[in-house]
Amino acid sequence: MPENKSGGKPELRKIFFNNDVSRILTELSILLNMNMSPGDTLFFIDEIQTCPEALQSLRYFKEKFPALHVICAGSLLDHTLNEMKLPMPVIRVEFLYMYPMNFREFLLAMNQENLIS
């Protein structure tokens, strides 16, 4: 799946008006002109806190399409989840906290160990 093909289009938010994930994936496939194929697609939703309906649909993605890899990110996601008090299903949603890399970590990630010294 091409990176950020939607370009952050806010009109994609209205696709999540219910939790029919088959319909959601079909509409996204049509609007983004790409195949959303479980097992082959990484579905990345950035700044998901701006669309509470998308947050609520996450459990249904896991139930209906367990082979579809879904990653969501949001700079204010913790704050939004605390405000919304959404029940998150155990084992279906896994939280990982990421922090910025320091320069040494960046060099390691880029396989540039020789530059570290």
C-alpha positions as semicolon CSV with decimal commas, in nm:
position;residue;x (nm);y (nm);z (nm)
1;M;0,000;0,000;0,000
2;P;0,150;0,339;-0,093
3;E;0,241;0,558;0,197
4;N;-0,026;0,816;0,290
5;K;-0,201;0,806;-0,045
6;S;-0,503;0,976;0,111
7;G;-0,293;1,283;0,185
8;G;-0,474;1,325;0,516
9;K;-0,812;1,385;0,352
10;P;-1,067;1,465;0,624
11;E;-1,354;1,353;0,398
12;L;-1,245;0,993;0,458
13;R;-1,376;1,031;0,814
14;K;-1,737;0,994;0,700
15;I;-1,666;0,636;0,586
16;F;-1,662;0,526;0,951
17;F;-2,028;0,612;1,022
18;N;-2,088;0,253;1,139
19;N;-1,883;-0,056;1,219
20;D;-1,944;-0,246;0,895
21;V;-1,578;-0,309;0,822
22;S;-1,650;-0,489;0,493
23;R;-1,818;-0,173;0,367
24;I;-1,542;0,048;0,512
25;L;-1,270;-0,149;0,333
26;T;-1,468;-0,153;0,007
27;E;-1,523;0,223;0,016
28;L;-1,160;0,293;0,105
29;S;-1,047;0,065;-0,178
30;I;-1,263;0,258;-0,423
31;L;-1,176;0,605;-0,296
32;L;-0,802;0,536;-0,272
33;N;-0,795;0,324;-0,589
34;M;-0,612;0,036;-0,422
35;N;-0,685;-0,314;-0,308
36;M;-0,729;-0,358;0,068
37;S;-0,630;-0,724;0,092
38;P;-0,609;-0,897;0,432
39;G;-0,269;-1,061;0,467
40;D;-0,112;-0,827;0,209
41;T;-0,220;-0,483;0,329
42;L;-0,096;-0,271;0,615
43;F;-0,382;-0,033;0,695
44;F;-0,229;0,269;0,871
45;I;-0,456;0,533;1,024
46;D;-0,264;0,840;1,136
47;E;-0,407;1,089;1,385
48;I;-0,693;0,850;1,458
49;Q;-0,801;1,061;1,756
50;T;-0,961;1,302;1,508
51;C;-1,211;1,031;1,413
52;P;-1,364;0,863;1,720
53;E;-1,577;0,645;1,491
54;A;-1,261;0,491;1,343
55;L;-1,136;0,420;1,696
56;Q;-1,457;0,240;1,778
57;S;-1,437;0,031;1,460
58;L;-1,098;-0,121;1,552
59;R;-1,241;-0,420;1,739
60;Y;-1,454;-0,511;1,438
61;F;-1,154;-0,508;1,207
62;K;-0,992;-0,770;1,432
63;E;-1,311;-0,979;1,447
64;K;-1,398;-0,970;1,076
65;F;-1,052;-0,945;0,917
66;P;-0,793;-1,089;1,157
67;A;-0,535;-1,113;0,875
68;L;-0,559;-0,740;0,800
69;H;-0,275;-0,557;0,972
70;V;-0,401;-0,232;1,123
71;I;-0,179;0,031;1,282
72;C;-0,313;0,354;1,426
73;A;-0,117;0,649;1,552
74;G;-0,205;0,976;1,709
75;S;-0,014;1,250;1,882
76;L;-0,299;1,306;2,131
77;L;-0,439;0,953;2,132
78;D;-0,393;0,888;2,505
79;H;-0,570;1,213;2,591
80;T;-0,857;1,137;2,352
81;L;-0,906;0,783;2,484
82;N;-0,918;0,912;2,842
83;E;-1,174;1,177;2,748
84;M;-1,393;0,940;2,547
85;K;-1,373;0,660;2,802
86;L;-1,404;0,406;2,523
87;P;-1,392;0,042;2,627
88;M;-1,097;-0,115;2,448
89;P;-1,127;-0,490;2,400
90;V;-0,854;-0,688;2,574
91;I;-0,608;-0,867;2,343
92;R;-0,761;-0,705;2,035
93;V;-0,591;-0,368;2,067
94;E;-0,228;-0,347;2,169
95;F;-0,077;-0,016;2,276
96;L;0,285;0,065;2,199
97;Y;0,445;0,392;2,294
98;M;0,707;0,527;2,058
99;Y;0,956;0,798;2,130
100;P;1,187;0,995;1,903
101;M;1,522;0,838;1,822
102;N;1,845;0,995;1,931
103;F;2,118;1,034;1,670
104;R;2,297;0,714;1,773
105;E;1,975;0,512;1,741
106;F;1,913;0,669;1,401
107;L;2,259;0,567;1,279
108;L;2,201;0,211;1,403
109;A;1,865;0,197;1,224
110;M;2,032;0,317;0,903
111;N;2,307;0,050;0,934
112;Q;2,571;0,319;0,981
113;E;2,746;0,173;1,287
114;N;3,083;0,297;1,157
115;L;2,969;0,658;1,201
116;I;2,888;0,610;1,568
117;S;3,251;0,618;1,680
